[in-house]
């Protein structure tokens, strides 16, 4: 039931809240640098066009809120939805989207007044319902590790570094980190193994979401258009090499914006490289 979500429907105080949005929240939230300010500004043209065709009781700001939420750039909806989903206790203090939350809520109520029939609608989601991710790339390179390592060194790395994209930038940026880590490493990892780990875990550019999405879905493209052969092999092989010195198991923690709904005793897998930490408060 998502107990920490913000579920105020503004029953009995719609007019008061609308006035507060107009006189206080909109001005305050537009004076603060952030994604709302940019999204609200960008939504003006869309709102003007939609208002001229609207027969509902929506005000310009109601329509503007819908335009801002559904816009492709900047994508405010994931940030906003995460805040709505988790910021129940922050609503009266640090919640950043009072205007957008009220205007969207009120717009839905107003649109419902003219709703004569029900419609079947569709929604895509990144919620995972606990399967074995059949389209993921799961090559463990059993029996061909040495051959694949040579192919990475002689072919894939050069080819992938000659192509403009996130891998080229991430690989170049990882060099300094890899040199530092290699000097302290007692494992059998090569410089490129460590460099792959550095690239994957780096803050900029964030290659891991693009890479993981490809790993999760590009099984059929592996021999054709897959873009991360080097990174996939080097990370896979690094994990195998590190496991050789693993004496004990550890409890680790991972934060994610994906939801996994599996049944008790049912085996599921992520389908991608899932980094984790010994720190519980990550």
N, C-alpha and C positions, 0 to 999 in steps of 0.2 A: 504493500500500500504506500510505499515511499513516504515514511513518516516525517522526513526532514524537508519535504517539498513545500513550496509556498502555494497555498491553495485558497487564498482570499478571493471570494467571488464578489466582494463589495456590496453584499445584500444590505439594503437599508441606508446605504451611504454613497450611492453612485454619484449623485449630484455634487455632494461635498468633495468627493475624491476627484471628480472632473475639474472642479474649481481649483483644487490644490495642485493638480497636475499643471493647469494653465498658468497659475500665479507663482508656483514655487518649483516643482520638480523639473519641468521642462527647461526652465532657465538655468537651474543649478546643474543639471546633467549635461546641458549643452555648453556650459562654461568649463567643464572638466575635460581635459584631453583624454581621448579614449575611443573605443570602437563605436559607442553609441553616438557620439558627436558626429563622426564621419558618416555613419549609416543614416542618421536623421537628415543630414544635409543632402546626401545623395538621393534620398527618397522624395525630395520635393517635386521634381519633374514628373516622376511616376504618379504621385498623388494628384497633381493638377490634371493630368490626362484622365486618370480613373474617375476623379470627382465629376468631370463633365459628362461621364457616361453612367453615373450611379443613380439608381432610383431608390436607394435605401436611405435610412435616417442617419447615415454615418456622416460625421463632420470631416473636415479636411484632415484633422489630426488623427482620427480613427483610420482613415485610408492611408495616411502617411506611415502609421505604425505597421500596417499590413505590408506596405511596400518595403519598408526597412527590414522587416522580418524575413520576407521572401526574396530579398535581393541577392544577386550572385556575388556582389562586391560592395563593401566588405561583408563577409559572411558572419553576420552577428548571431544567427540563430543557434549555433552550437555553444557559444559562450553564454548567451542568454538562457538557453535551456538548462545548461549545467547549473547556473546560478539559481534558477527557479526550482530545480530538482533538489538542491542541497542547502539553500540559504534561508531556511525558515527562521532560524534564530537571529539572523542578521537583518531581517526585514526593516526593523525600526532603527538600525544603526548604519551598517556599511553596505547595504544592498544598493546596487548601482542602476537598477532598471525599473524604478517605480513607474515612470511615464509609460514605458513600453508594455509593462505587465498590465497596467490598468487599461490602457487603450485597446490592447488586443483582447483582453477579457470582455470589456464592454462592447467592442465591435462584434464579437461572437454572439453576445446576448441580443444585440440589435438586429443582426442578420437573421437570427433564429425567428424573429417576429414574423418575417415574410416567408419562412420556410413552409411550403405546402406539402412537400413530399420528402421521403428519405431517399438517399442515393448510396449506391455501393461505391466506396472510394478505396484507393490503394496507397500504400506507404512503404518506402524502402527504409531499412534500419540496419545499423551495425550491431544489433543485439544478436548474440550467437546462442543457438538453442542446443548446444551440446552434441556435436557429431564428430566424426573422424576426419572432417575437412578433406573430402576425396579429391579436390582439385589442387591441393597444395603440392609443392615440390618437396619430395621427401627422400631424395637420393642421399644415402649415407656413404657412397663411394666405396662400399665394401669390395675388396679384392682389386681395386684399381686406384688406390690412393696415390701411389708414386707416379703412375701415368698421368693422373689428373693434375697433380702438383706441377709436373713438367709442362703440361699443356697450359696451365695458368701462367707459368713463368714465361713461356715462349710465345704464347698466342693471345690468351684472353686479356691479360693485364695491359698489354700494349694496345690491343684493339679497343678496349673499354676506356682507356685513358686518352685515346685519340678522338673519342666522340664527345662532343660538348654535352654536358649534363651534370646531374648532381653527384654521380660517382666520381667523375674527374676532379671536381672541387673537393669532395670529402677525402679522397685519397691523397691529394696534395696537402691538404690541411693536417692530415694525420701523421705526417712525417716526424715532426718535432716530438709529439707525444710518444711515438713508437721508439724513437732513439732513447728517450728518457726511461721508458718502461723496460726496454731491452737490457739496459745496464743493471737493472735491479732484479731481473728474472732468473729463476733457477730451473725453470721448466724447459722442455725441449722445443719450445716455440721458436720459429724463425722470425726474422724482422718483419716479414710480410704477414705472418699470423698475427703478430702484435699490432701491426698497422691496421689490419682489418678490424680488430677489436676496438682500436682507437677511433677509426672512422665510424663504426656502428654506434658507439656510445657518445660521440661528440655532440656538443650542443649546437654547433653551426658548421656546415649546414646539417640540418636534421635529416639524415638519410634513412634512418630506421623505419619511419612510417611508410615511405615510398617502397623501400626494399621489402618490408614485411608484407605489404599488400601484394607485391609481385610474387613473393614466395608462396603466399597463401592461395593464389588464384592462377598462377601461370604454369601449371603442370604441362599442359599441351604445347606451350610456347618454348619449353626449355631448349629444344634443339633448333629453334628458329630465331625468334625475336626477343628471348629473355636477355635482359641487360646487365645482370649481376652475377655471371658465372664465377668470377674471381672472388667476390665477397662471400657468396654462398659457400663455395668450397673451403676457403680459408677459415671462415667461422666454424663450419662443421668439423673440419680437421683439428682446429684449435681446441674445441670442446673435447674431442676424443683424446688429444694429447694431454690436456689438463686433467682428464679423468684418471689417467694412469697414476698420478700422484695423490689421488683423492683417497684419504684414509677413512674418513667418516662422512656421514650425511649431516646436512645443516638445514635448519628451518630458515627459509628466506621469504622475502615479502615483495610484492609487486603491485603497483597501482595501475589501473587501466580505466579507460572510459568506455570499454566494451562490457556488456553483461553476458554472463554465461549461465544458461539455465539447464543444468544436467540433472538426471535422476540419480538417486543414491545407488552406489555400486555400479554405475555405468561409466565405462571408460570413454573419456573424451581427450582431445588434444587441441592445442592452440593452432597448430598448422603454420607457425612462424617462430622465429627466434624470440623468446620471451625473457628479457633480462630481468633480474631481480636483485634484491639487496639484503644484506644481513640486518640492516637498520629497519626497525619496525615503523619508525616515524617518517618514512620517505615521502 
